[in-house]
Amino acid sequence: MHTNDDKLLYKDEVFQIVGCAIEVLNTLGHGIVEKPYENALVMEFRITRDSISAAPKAFGVVDTKVIDRITDHERGLILNYLRITNLRVGLILNFKHRKLEWERVVL
């Protein structure tokens, strides 16, 4: 039986971004407003990308949140963003709690 587990779309880029998000959460702490997380994530990803590998310029959509939990509402939003941009992979990153909550959404 053949599975496609080893062929996740943009697997390496997703894990690089999640790693950057964890670093941002560890640096800034949890539960502040979204904008500082967005700004810090951009800076952290630029540093990481330069030292690890060059990701495609438009691999997908990353949406930062500070909410109690990721719900179908956020999943629906990311699907709409993906449709509008003609991209395939979306990440929802929730910085509300001490442990990063994240979901990968594929169109």
PDB file as gemmi writes it, atoms N, CA and C in Angstrom:
CRYST1    1.000    1.000    1.000  90.00  90.00  90.00 P 1                      
ATOM      1  N   MET A   1       0.835  -1.181   0.000  1.00  0.00           N  
ATOM      2  CA  MET A   1       0.000   0.000   0.000  1.00  0.00           C  
ATOM      3  C   MET A   1       0.884   1.250   0.000  1.00  0.00           C  
ATOM      4  N   HIS A   2       0.625   2.144  -0.919  1.00  0.00           N  
ATOM      5  CA  HIS A   2       1.414   3.365  -1.050  1.00  0.00           C  
ATOM      6  C   HIS A   2       0.644   4.534  -0.442  1.00  0.00           C  
ATOM      7  N   THR A   3       1.309   5.316   0.375  1.00  0.00           N  
ATOM      8  CA  THR A   3       0.697   6.517   0.934  1.00  0.00           C  
ATOM      9  C   THR A   3       1.498   7.727   0.511  1.00  0.00           C  
ATOM     10  N   ASN A   4       0.892   8.877   0.630  1.00  0.00           N  
ATOM     11  CA  ASN A   4       1.557  10.127   0.254  1.00  0.00           C  
ATOM     12  C   ASN A   4       2.036  10.901   1.465  1.00  0.00           C  
ATOM     13  N   ASP A   5       2.206  10.219   2.613  1.00  0.00           N  
ATOM     14  CA  ASP A   5       2.618  10.899   3.835  1.00  0.00           C  
ATOM     15  C   ASP A   5       3.934  11.647   3.664  1.00  0.00           C  
ATOM     16  N   ASP A   6       4.843  11.099   2.854  1.00  0.00           N  
ATOM     17  CA  ASP A   6       6.148  11.720   2.688  1.00  0.00           C  
ATOM     18  C   ASP A   6       6.134  12.818   1.629  1.00  0.00           C  
ATOM     19  N   LYS A   7       4.970  13.123   1.057  1.00  0.00           N  
ATOM     20  CA  LYS A   7       4.895  14.124   0.003  1.00  0.00           C  
ATOM     21  C   LYS A   7       3.956  15.262   0.375  1.00  0.00           C  
ATOM     22  N   LEU A   8       4.047  15.717   1.615  1.00  0.00           N  
ATOM     23  CA  LEU A   8       3.242  16.856   2.031  1.00  0.00           C  
ATOM     24  C   LEU A   8       3.684  18.092   1.263  1.00  0.00           C  
ATOM     25  N   LEU A   9       2.729  18.832   0.781  1.00  0.00           N  
ATOM     26  CA  LEU A   9       3.005  20.037   0.012  1.00  0.00           C  
ATOM     27  C   LEU A   9       3.678  21.081   0.907  1.00  0.00           C  
ATOM     28  N   TYR A  10       4.852  21.535   0.516  1.00  0.00           N  
ATOM     29  CA  TYR A  10       5.629  22.543   1.249  1.00  0.00           C  
ATOM     30  C   TYR A  10       5.919  22.133   2.695  1.00  0.00           C  
ATOM     31  N   LYS A  11       6.177  20.868   2.902  1.00  0.00           N  
ATOM     32  CA  LYS A  11       6.443  20.329   4.242  1.00  0.00           C  
ATOM     33  C   LYS A  11       7.579  21.072   4.946  1.00  0.00           C  
ATOM     34  N   ASP A  12       8.713  21.223   4.279  1.00  0.00           N  
ATOM     35  CA  ASP A  12       9.871  21.874   4.901  1.00  0.00           C  
ATOM     36  C   ASP A  12       9.586  23.332   5.239  1.00  0.00           C  
ATOM     37  N   GLU A  13       8.916  24.048   4.344  1.00  0.00           N  
ATOM     38  CA  GLU A  13       8.610  25.454   4.579  1.00  0.00           C  
ATOM     39  C   GLU A  13       7.646  25.612   5.758  1.00  0.00           C  
ATOM     40  N   VAL A  14       6.656  24.724   5.830  1.00  0.00           N  
ATOM     41  CA  VAL A  14       5.702  24.774   6.941  1.00  0.00           C  
ATOM     42  C   VAL A  14       6.430  24.581   8.264  1.00  0.00           C  
ATOM     43  N   PHE A  15       7.312  23.590   8.331  1.00  0.00           N  
ATOM     44  CA  PHE A  15       8.013  23.338   9.579  1.00  0.00           C  
ATOM     45  C   PHE A  15       9.009  24.448   9.910  1.00  0.00           C  
ATOM     46  N   GLN A  16       9.576  25.095   8.904  1.00  0.00           N  
ATOM     47  CA  GLN A  16      10.437  26.249   9.173  1.00  0.00           C  
ATOM     48  C   GLN A  16       9.623  27.386   9.790  1.00  0.00           C  
ATOM     49  N   ILE A  17       8.449  27.639   9.239  1.00  0.00           N  
ATOM     50  CA  ILE A  17       7.614  28.731   9.745  1.00  0.00           C  
ATOM     51  C   ILE A  17       7.112  28.410  11.149  1.00  0.00           C  
ATOM     52  N   VAL A  18       6.695  27.179  11.387  1.00  0.00           N  
ATOM     53  CA  VAL A  18       6.247  26.789  12.726  1.00  0.00           C  
ATOM     54  C   VAL A  18       7.400  26.923  13.721  1.00  0.00           C  
ATOM     55  N   GLY A  19       8.596  26.531  13.319  1.00  0.00           N  
ATOM     56  CA  GLY A  19       9.770  26.701  14.182  1.00  0.00           C  
ATOM     57  C   GLY A  19      10.019  28.164  14.500  1.00  0.00           C  
ATOM     58  N   CYS A  20       9.872  29.021  13.499  1.00  0.00           N  
ATOM     59  CA  CYS A  20      10.021  30.462  13.727  1.00  0.00           C  
ATOM     60  C   CYS A  20       8.933  30.973  14.670  1.00  0.00           C  
ATOM     61  N   ALA A  21       7.714  30.470  14.512  1.00  0.00           N  
ATOM     62  CA  ALA A  21       6.614  30.901  15.376  1.00  0.00           C  
ATOM     63  C   ALA A  21       6.865  30.485  16.824  1.00  0.00           C  
ATOM     64  N   ILE A  22       7.407  29.302  17.025  1.00  0.00           N  
ATOM     65  CA  ILE A  22       7.739  28.861  18.385  1.00  0.00           C  
ATOM     66  C   ILE A  22       8.813  29.765  18.980  1.00  0.00           C  
ATOM     67  N   GLU A  23       9.796  30.120  18.189  1.00  0.00           N  
ATOM     68  CA  GLU A  23      10.849  31.022  18.665  1.00  0.00           C  
ATOM     69  C   GLU A  23      10.270  32.390  19.035  1.00  0.00           C  
ATOM     70  N   VAL A  24       9.365  32.894  18.201  1.00  0.00           N  
ATOM     71  CA  VAL A  24       8.710  34.176  18.482  1.00  0.00           C  
ATOM     72  C   VAL A  24       7.903  34.083  19.775  1.00  0.00           C  
ATOM     73  N   LEU A  25       7.150  33.007  19.942  1.00  0.00           N  
ATOM     74  CA  LEU A  25       6.361  32.830  21.158  1.00  0.00           C  
ATOM     75  C   LEU A  25       7.257  32.762  22.392  1.00  0.00           C  
ATOM     76  N   ASN A  26       8.364  32.053  22.285  1.00  0.00           N  
ATOM     77  CA  ASN A  26       9.296  31.970  23.408  1.00  0.00           C  
ATOM     78  C   ASN A  26       9.920  33.319  23.732  1.00  0.00           C  
ATOM     79  N   THR A  27      10.104  34.155  22.736  1.00  0.00           N  
ATOM     80  CA  THR A  27      10.713  35.468  22.930  1.00  0.00           C  
ATOM     81  C   THR A  27       9.723  36.496  23.467  1.00  0.00           C  
ATOM     82  N   LEU A  28       8.555  36.595  22.843  1.00  0.00           N  
ATOM     83  CA  LEU A  28       7.573  37.624  23.205  1.00  0.00           C  
ATOM     84  C   LEU A  28       6.634  37.203  24.330  1.00  0.00           C  
ATOM     85  N   GLY A  29       6.478  35.916  24.528  1.00  0.00           N  
ATOM     86  CA  GLY A  29       5.479  35.437  25.466  1.00  0.00           C  
ATOM     87  C   GLY A  29       4.137  35.273  24.768  1.00  0.00           C  
ATOM     88  N   HIS A  30       3.133  34.876  25.513  1.00  0.00           N  
ATOM     89  CA  HIS A  30       1.839  34.591  24.899  1.00  0.00           C  
ATOM     90  C   HIS A  30       0.791  35.633  25.281  1.00  0.00           C  
ATOM     91  N   GLY A  31      -0.224  35.750  24.428  1.00  0.00           N  
ATOM     92  CA  GLY A  31      -1.415  36.515  24.764  1.00  0.00           C  
ATOM     93  C   GLY A  31      -1.421  37.994  24.489  1.00  0.00           C  
ATOM     94  N   ILE A  32      -0.406  38.551  23.832  1.00  0.00           N  
ATOM     95  CA  ILE A  32      -0.478  39.975  23.474  1.00  0.00           C  
ATOM     96  C   ILE A  32      -1.226  40.107  22.147  1.00  0.00           C  
ATOM     97  N   VAL A  33      -1.377  41.287  21.630  1.00  0.00           N  
ATOM     98  CA  VAL A  33      -2.110  41.492  20.374  1.00  0.00           C  
ATOM     99  C   VAL A  33      -1.338  40.897  19.199  1.00  0.00           C  
ATOM    100  N   GLU A  34      -2.006  40.718  18.072  1.00  0.00           N  
ATOM    101  CA  GLU A  34      -1.451  39.976  16.937  1.00  0.00           C  
ATOM    102  C   GLU A  34      -0.286  40.663  16.218  1.00  0.00           C  
ATOM    103  N   LYS A  35      -0.321  41.959  16.081  1.00  0.00           N  
ATOM    104  CA  LYS A  35       0.659  42.662  15.239  1.00  0.00           C  
ATOM    105  C   LYS A  35       2.119  42.418  15.647  1.00  0.00           C  
ATOM    106  N   PRO A  36       2.472  42.464  16.938  1.00  0.00           N  
ATOM    107  CA  PRO A  36       3.863  42.169  17.300  1.00  0.00           C  
ATOM    108  C   PRO A  36       4.299  40.759  16.883  1.00  0.00           C  
ATOM    109  N   TYR A  37       3.387  39.802  16.948  1.00  0.00           N  
ATOM    110  CA  TYR A  37       3.716  38.445  16.508  1.00  0.00           C  
ATOM    111  C   TYR A  37       3.972  38.410  15.004  1.00  0.00           C  
ATOM    112  N   GLU A  38       3.131  39.109  14.245  1.00  0.00           N  
ATOM    113  CA  GLU A  38       3.323  39.175  12.789  1.00  0.00           C  
ATOM    114  C   GLU A  38       4.685  39.760  12.449  1.00  0.00           C  
ATOM    115  N   ASN A  39       4.992  40.908  13.057  1.00  0.00           N  
ATOM    116  CA  ASN A  39       6.266  41.579  12.768  1.00  0.00           C  
ATOM    117  C   ASN A  39       7.466  40.722  13.168  1.00  0.00           C  
ATOM    118  N   ALA A  40       7.404  40.135  14.356  1.00  0.00           N  
ATOM    119  CA  ALA A  40       8.512  39.299  14.822  1.00  0.00           C  
ATOM    120  C   ALA A  40       8.647  38.039  13.974  1.00  0.00           C  
ATOM    121  N   LEU A  41       7.526  37.494  13.522  1.00  0.00           N  
ATOM    122  CA  LEU A  41       7.564  36.293  12.684  1.00  0.00           C  
ATOM    123  C   LEU A  41       8.242  36.580  11.348  1.00  0.00           C  
ATOM    124  N   VAL A  42       7.947  37.715  10.772  1.00  0.00           N  
ATOM    125  CA  VAL A  42       8.600  38.106   9.513  1.00  0.00           C  
ATOM    126  C   VAL A  42      10.106  38.208   9.709  1.00  0.00           C  
ATOM    127  N   MET A  43      10.518  38.863  10.765  1.00  0.00           N  
ATOM    128  CA  MET A  43      11.954  39.021  11.023  1.00  0.00           C  
ATOM    129  C   MET A  43      12.622  37.676  11.307  1.00  0.00           C  
ATOM    130  N   GLU A  44      11.997  36.852  12.115  1.00  0.00           N  
ATOM    131  CA  GLU A  44      12.562  35.542  12.464  1.00  0.00           C  
ATOM    132  C   GLU A  44      12.657  34.649  11.235  1.00  0.00           C  
ATOM    133  N   PHE A  45      11.632  34.686  10.384  1.00  0.00           N  
ATOM    134  CA  PHE A  45      11.666  33.850   9.174  1.00  0.00           C  
ATOM    135  C   PHE A  45      12.753  34.309   8.217  1.00  0.00           C  
ATOM    136  N   ARG A  46      12.938  35.613   8.093  1.00  0.00           N  
ATOM    137  CA  ARG A  46      14.020  36.112   7.222  1.00  0.00           C  
ATOM    138  C   ARG A  46      15.373  35.625   7.709  1.00  0.00           C  
ATOM    139  N   ILE A  47      15.608  35.685   9.007  1.00  0.00           N  
ATOM    140  CA  ILE A  47      16.878  35.218   9.567  1.00  0.00           C  
ATOM    141  C   ILE A  47      17.039  33.721   9.342  1.00  0.00           C  
ATOM    142  N   THR A  48      15.999  32.950   9.650  1.00  0.00           N  
ATOM    143  CA  THR A  48      16.043  31.496   9.508  1.00  0.00           C  
ATOM    144  C   THR A  48      16.176  31.088   8.050  1.00  0.00           C  
ATOM    145  N   ARG A  49      15.415  31.726   7.184  1.00  0.00           N  
ATOM    146  CA  ARG A  49      15.441  31.364   5.763  1.00  0.00           C  
ATOM    147  C   ARG A  49      16.817  31.605   5.169  1.00  0.00           C  
ATOM    148  N   ASP A  50      17.450  32.699   5.559  1.00  0.00           N  
ATOM    149  CA  ASP A  50      18.777  32.996   5.043  1.00  0.00           C  
ATOM    150  C   ASP A  50      19.795  31.946   5.470  1.00  0.00           C  
ATOM    151  N   SER A  51      19.617  31.376   6.657  1.00  0.00           N  
ATOM    152  CA  SER A  51      20.602  30.424   7.157  1.00  0.00           C  
ATOM    153  C   SER A  51      20.247  28.975   6.861  1.00  0.00           C  
ATOM    154  N   ILE A  52      18.993  28.674   6.542  1.00  0.00           N  
ATOM    155  CA  ILE A  52      18.604  27.276   6.304  1.00  0.00           C  
ATOM    156  C   ILE A  52      18.422  26.998   4.819  1.00  0.00           C  
ATOM    157  N   SER A  53      17.412  27.593   4.229  1.00  0.00           N  
ATOM    158  CA  SER A  53      17.154  27.374   2.804  1.00  0.00           C  
ATOM    159  C   SER A  53      16.237  28.474   2.304  1.00  0.00           C  
ATOM    160  N   ALA A  54      16.194  28.615   1.009  1.00  0.00           N  
ATOM    161  CA  ALA A  54      15.335  29.642   0.416  1.00  0.00           C  
ATOM    162  C   ALA A  54      13.995  29.021   0.060  1.00  0.00           C  
ATOM    163  N   ALA A  55      12.944  29.438   0.745  1.00  0.00           N  
ATOM    164  CA  ALA A  55      11.598  28.953   0.451  1.00  0.00           C  
ATOM    165  C   ALA A  55      11.065  29.700  -0.768  1.00  0.00           C  
ATOM    166  N   PRO A  56      10.095  29.106  -1.454  1.00  0.00           N  
ATOM    167  CA  PRO A  56       9.467  29.834  -2.566  1.00  0.00           C  
ATOM    168  C   PRO A  56       8.881  31.149  -2.066  1.00  0.00           C  
ATOM    169  N   LYS A  57       8.854  32.142  -2.923  1.00  0.00           N  
ATOM    170  CA  LYS A  57       8.391  33.455  -2.506  1.00  0.00           C  
ATOM    171  C   LYS A  57       6.936  33.430  -2.056  1.00  0.00           C  
ATOM    172  N   ALA A  58       6.098  32.645  -2.688  1.00  0.00           N  
ATOM    173  CA  ALA A  58       4.678  32.598  -2.336  1.00  0.00           C  
ATOM    174  C   ALA A  58       4.241  31.162  -2.143  1.00  0.00           C  
ATOM    175  N   PHE A  59       4.646  30.580  -1.029  1.00  0.00           N  
ATOM    176  CA  PHE A  59       4.284  29.188  -0.782  1.00  0.00           C  
ATOM    177  C   PHE A  59       2.853  29.081  -0.299  1.00  0.00           C  
ATOM    178  N   GLY A  60       2.369  30.079   0.425  1.00  0.00           N  
ATOM    179  CA  GLY A  60       1.032  30.003   0.984  1.00  0.00           C  
ATOM    180  C   GLY A  60       0.697  31.218   1.812  1.00  0.00           C  
ATOM    181  N   VAL A  61      -0.280  31.059   2.690  1.00  0.00           N  
ATOM    182  CA  VAL A  61      -0.786  32.151   3.517  1.00  0.00           C  
ATOM    183  C   VAL A  61      -0.554  31.798   4.978  1.00  0.00           C  
ATOM    184  N   VAL A  62      -0.050  32.753   5.751  1.00  0.00           N  
ATOM    185  CA  VAL A  62       0.147  32.572   7.186  1.00  0.00           C  
ATOM    186  C   VAL A  62      -0.731  33.592   7.898  1.00  0.00           C  
ATOM    187  N   ASP A  63      -1.585  33.110   8.795  1.00  0.00           N  
ATOM    188  CA  ASP A  63      -2.504  33.975   9.530  1.00  0.00           C  
ATOM    189  C   ASP A  63      -2.219  33.845  11.022  1.00  0.00           C  
ATOM    190  N   THR A  64      -1.829  34.938  11.654  1.00  0.00           N  
ATOM    191  CA  THR A  64      -1.545  34.919  13.092  1.00  0.00           C  
ATOM    192  C   THR A  64      -2.803  35.306  13.865  1.00  0.00           C  
ATOM    193  N   LYS A  65      -3.019  34.615  14.965  1.00  0.00           N  
ATOM    194  CA  LYS A  65      -4.190  34.844  15.799  1.00  0.00           C  
ATOM    195  C   LYS A  65      -3.796  34.865  17.264  1.00  0.00           C  
ATOM    196  N   VAL A  66      -4.619  35.533  18.068  1.00  0.00           N  
ATOM    197  CA  VAL A  66      -4.527  35.473  19.526  1.00  0.00           C  
ATOM    198  C   VAL A  66      -5.970  35.245  19.988  1.00  0.00           C  
ATOM    199  N   ILE A  67      -6.390  33.980  19.958  1.00  0.00           N  
ATOM    200  CA  ILE A  67      -7.767  33.586  20.254  1.00  0.00           C  
ATOM    201  C   ILE A  67      -7.746  32.370  21.177  1.00  0.00           C  
ATOM    202  N   ASP A  68      -8.888  32.067  21.781  1.00  0.00           N  
ATOM    203  CA  ASP A  68      -8.943  30.934  22.707  1.00  0.00           C  
ATOM    204  C   ASP A  68      -8.576  29.622  22.035  1.00  0.00           C  
ATOM    205  N   ARG A  69      -9.094  29.403  20.817  1.00  0.00           N  
ATOM    206  CA  ARG A  69      -8.745  28.202  20.064  1.00  0.00           C  
ATOM    207  C   ARG A  69      -9.082  28.415  18.595  1.00  0.00           C  
ATOM    208  N   ILE A  70      -8.449  27.654  17.745  1.00  0.00           N  
ATOM    209  CA  ILE A  70      -8.722  27.720  16.308  1.00  0.00           C  
ATOM    210  C   ILE A  70     -10.036  26.994  16.042  1.00  0.00           C  
ATOM    211  N   THR A  71     -10.933  27.661  15.320  1.00  0.00           N  
ATOM    212  CA  THR A  71     -12.254  27.096  15.040  1.00  0.00           C  
ATOM    213  C   THR A  71     -12.486  27.017  13.529  1.00  0.00           C  
ATOM    214  N   ASP A  72     -13.662  26.538  13.175  1.00  0.00           N  
ATOM    215  CA  ASP A  72     -14.028  26.465  11.758  1.00  0.00           C  
ATOM    216  C   ASP A  72     -14.060  27.845  11.113  1.00  0.00           C  
ATOM    217  N   HIS A  73     -14.328  28.866  11.899  1.00  0.00           N  
ATOM    218  CA  HIS A  73     -14.328  30.237  11.355  1.00  0.00           C  
ATOM    219  C   HIS A  73     -12.947  30.592  10.781  1.00  0.00           C  
ATOM    220  N   GLU A  74     -11.886  30.334  11.555  1.00  0.00           N  
ATOM    221  CA  GLU A  74     -10.524  30.630  11.093  1.00  0.00           C  
ATOM    222  C   GLU A  74     -10.143  29.737   9.918  1.00  0.00           C  
ATOM    223  N   ARG A  75     -10.566  28.479   9.965  1.00  0.00           N  
ATOM    224  CA  ARG A  75     -10.294  27.570   8.843  1.00  0.00           C  
ATOM    225  C   ARG A  75     -10.976  28.068   7.578  1.00  0.00           C  
ATOM    226  N   GLY A  76     -12.205  28.551   7.714  1.00  0.00           N  
ATOM    227  CA  GLY A  76     -12.926  29.096   6.560  1.00  0.00           C  
ATOM    228  C   GLY A  76     -12.248  30.331   5.994  1.00  0.00           C  
ATOM    229  N   LEU A  77     -11.778  31.205   6.895  1.00  0.00           N  
ATOM    230  CA  LEU A  77     -11.062  32.398   6.438  1.00  0.00           C  
ATOM    231  C   LEU A  77      -9.815  32.036   5.649  1.00  0.00           C  
ATOM    232  N   ILE A  78      -9.035  31.092   6.167  1.00  0.00           N  
ATOM    233  CA  ILE A  78      -7.787  30.736   5.483  1.00  0.00           C  
ATOM    234  C   ILE A  78      -8.090  30.093   4.130  1.00  0.00           C  
ATOM    235  N   LEU A  79      -9.158  29.300   4.046  1.00  0.00           N  
ATOM    236  CA  LEU A  79      -9.557  28.724   2.756  1.00  0.00           C  
ATOM    237  C   LEU A  79      -9.926  29.823   1.767  1.00  0.00           C  
ATOM    238  N   ASN A  80     -10.640  30.845   2.238  1.00  0.00           N  
ATOM    239  CA  ASN A  80     -10.969  31.980   1.362  1.00  0.00           C  
ATOM    240  C   ASN A  80      -9.714  32.710   0.915  1.00  0.00           C  
ATOM    241  N   TYR A  81      -8.775  32.950   1.838  1.00  0.00           N  
ATOM    242  CA  TYR A  81      -7.516  33.606   1.462  1.00  0.00           C  
ATOM    243  C   TYR A  81      -6.786  32.792   0.394  1.00  0.00           C  
ATOM    244  N   LEU A  82      -6.773  31.482   0.558  1.00  0.00           N  
ATOM    245  CA  LEU A  82      -6.092  30.623  -0.418  1.00  0.00           C  
ATOM    246  C   LEU A  82      -6.777  30.696  -1.786  1.00  0.00           C  
ATOM    247  N   ARG A  83      -8.097  30.678  -1.791  1.00  0.00           N  
ATOM    248  CA  ARG A  83      -8.821  30.777  -3.068  1.00  0.00           C  
ATOM    249  C   ARG A  83      -8.545  32.105  -3.763  1.00  0.00           C  
ATOM    250  N   ILE A  84      -8.575  33.183  -2.983  1.00  0.00           N  
ATOM    251  CA  ILE A  84      -8.358  34.521  -3.548  1.00  0.00           C  
ATOM    252  C   ILE A  84      -6.955  34.659  -4.132  1.00  0.00           C  
ATOM    253  N   THR A  85      -5.963  34.089  -3.458  1.00  0.00           N  
ATOM    254  CA  THR A  85      -4.571  34.250  -3.879  1.00  0.00           C  
ATOM    255  C   THR A  85      -4.080  33.152  -4.819  1.00  0.00           C  
ATOM    256  N   ASN A  86      -4.917  32.133  -5.062  1.00  0.00           N  
ATOM    257  CA  ASN A  86      -4.533  30.975  -5.880  1.00  0.00           C  
ATOM    258  C   ASN A  86      -3.329  30.243  -5.302  1.00  0.00           C  
ATOM    259  N   LEU A  87      -3.198  30.251  -3.983  1.00  0.00           N  
ATOM    260  CA  LEU A  87      -2.134  29.508  -3.309  1.00  0.00           C  
ATOM    261  C   LEU A  87      -2.719  28.236  -2.730  1.00  0.00           C  
ATOM    262  N   ARG A  88      -1.872  27.313  -2.305  1.00  0.00           N  
ATOM    263  CA  ARG A  88      -2.351  25.989  -1.901  1.00  0.00           C  
ATOM    264  C   ARG A  88      -2.305  25.706  -0.406  1.00  0.00           C  
ATOM    265  N   VAL A  89      -1.351  26.302   0.312  1.00  0.00           N  
ATOM    266  CA  VAL A  89      -1.143  25.942   1.711  1.00  0.00           C  
ATOM    267  C   VAL A  89      -1.333  27.162   2.604  1.00  0.00           C  
ATOM    268  N   GLY A  90      -2.057  26.957   3.699  1.00  0.00           N  
ATOM    269  CA  GLY A  90      -2.248  28.015   4.677  1.00  0.00           C  
ATOM    270  C   GLY A  90      -1.882  27.530   6.064  1.00  0.00           C  
ATOM    271  N   LEU A  91      -1.382  28.441   6.867  1.00  0.00           N  
ATOM    272  CA  LEU A  91      -1.061  28.143   8.262  1.00  0.00           C  
ATOM    273  C   LEU A  91      -1.812  29.108   9.159  1.00  0.00           C  
ATOM    274  N   ILE A  92      -2.439  28.560  10.188  1.00  0.00           N  
ATOM    275  CA  ILE A  92      -3.048  29.373  11.228  1.00  0.00           C  
ATOM    276  C   ILE A  92      -2.184  29.195  12.466  1.00  0.00           C  
ATOM    277  N   LEU A  93      -1.657  30.293  12.975  1.00  0.00           N  
ATOM    278  CA  LEU A  93      -0.787  30.267  14.153  1.00  0.00           C  
ATOM    279  C   LEU A  93      -1.475  31.025  15.279  1.00  0.00           C  
ATOM    280  N   ASN A  94      -1.721  30.345  16.395  1.00  0.00           N  
ATOM    281  CA  ASN A  94      -2.410  30.951  17.519  1.00  0.00           C  
ATOM    282  C   ASN A  94      -1.439  31.146  18.683  1.00  0.00           C  
ATOM    283  N   PHE A  95      -1.200  32.402  19.039  1.00  0.00           N  
ATOM    284  CA  PHE A  95      -0.236  32.776  20.073  1.00  0.00           C  
ATOM    285  C   PHE A  95      -0.896  33.069  21.425  1.00  0.00           C  
ATOM    286  N   LYS A  96      -2.112  32.623  21.643  1.00  0.00           N  
ATOM    287  CA  LYS A  96      -2.850  32.931  22.872  1.00  0.00           C  
ATOM    288  C   LYS A  96      -2.263  32.247  24.116  1.00  0.00           C  
ATOM    289  N   HIS A  97      -1.771  31.026  23.952  1.00  0.00           N  
ATOM    290  CA  HIS A  97      -1.363  30.210  25.101  1.00  0.00           C  
ATOM    291  C   HIS A  97       0.151  29.986  25.113  1.00  0.00           C  
ATOM    292  N   ARG A  98       0.644  29.427  26.208  1.00  0.00           N  
ATOM    293  CA  ARG A  98       2.089  29.172  26.332  1.00  0.00           C  
ATOM    294  C   ARG A  98       2.603  28.218  25.261  1.00  0.00           C  
ATOM    295  N   LYS A  99       1.766  27.301  24.828  1.00  0.00           N  
ATOM    296  CA  LYS A  99       2.146  26.372  23.766  1.00  0.00           C  
ATOM    297  C   LYS A  99       1.486  26.824  22.467  1.00  0.00           C  
ATOM    298  N   LEU A 100       2.286  26.941  21.412  1.00  0.00           N  
ATOM    299  CA  LEU A 100       1.763  27.382  20.118  1.00  0.00           C  
ATOM    300  C   LEU A 100       0.723  26.392  19.618  1.00  0.00           C  
ATOM    301  N   GLU A 101      -0.419  26.906  19.224  1.00  0.00           N  
ATOM    302  CA  GLU A 101      -1.437  26.101  18.530  1.00  0.00           C  
ATOM    303  C   GLU A 101      -1.341  26.464  17.058  1.00  0.00           C  
ATOM    304  N   TRP A 102      -1.243  25.451  16.202  1.00  0.00           N  
ATOM    305  CA  TRP A 102      -1.165  25.744  14.783  1.00  0.00           C  
ATOM    306  C   TRP A 102      -1.877  24.677  13.976  1.00  0.00           C  
ATOM    307  N   GLU A 103      -2.367  25.093  12.808  1.00  0.00           N  
ATOM    308  CA  GLU A 103      -2.990  24.169  11.881  1.00  0.00           C  
ATOM    309  C   GLU A 103      -2.540  24.492  10.472  1.00  0.00           C  
ATOM    310  N   ARG A 104      -2.368  23.454   9.713  1.00  0.00           N  
ATOM    311  CA  ARG A 104      -1.991  23.526   8.300  1.00  0.00           C  
ATOM    312  C   ARG A 104      -3.256  23.239   7.499  1.00  0.00           C  
ATOM    313  N   VAL A 105      -3.587  24.102   6.568  1.00  0.00           N  
ATOM    314  CA  VAL A 105      -4.781  23.949   5.744  1.00  0.00           C  
ATOM    315  C   VAL A 105      -4.336  23.903   4.287  1.00  0.00           C  
ATOM    316  N   VAL A 106      -4.823  22.904   3.559  1.00  0.00           N  
ATOM    317  CA  VAL A 106      -4.442  22.749   2.150  1.00  0.00           C  
ATOM    318  C   VAL A 106      -5.686  22.829   1.290  1.00  0.00           C  
ATOM    319  N   LEU A 107      -5.593  23.608   0.233  1.00  0.00           N  
ATOM    320  CA  LEU A 107      -6.700  23.758  -0.718  1.00  0.00           C  
ATOM    321  C   LEU A 107      -6.484  22.807  -1.873  1.00  0.00           C  
TER     322      LEU A 107                                                      
END                                                                             
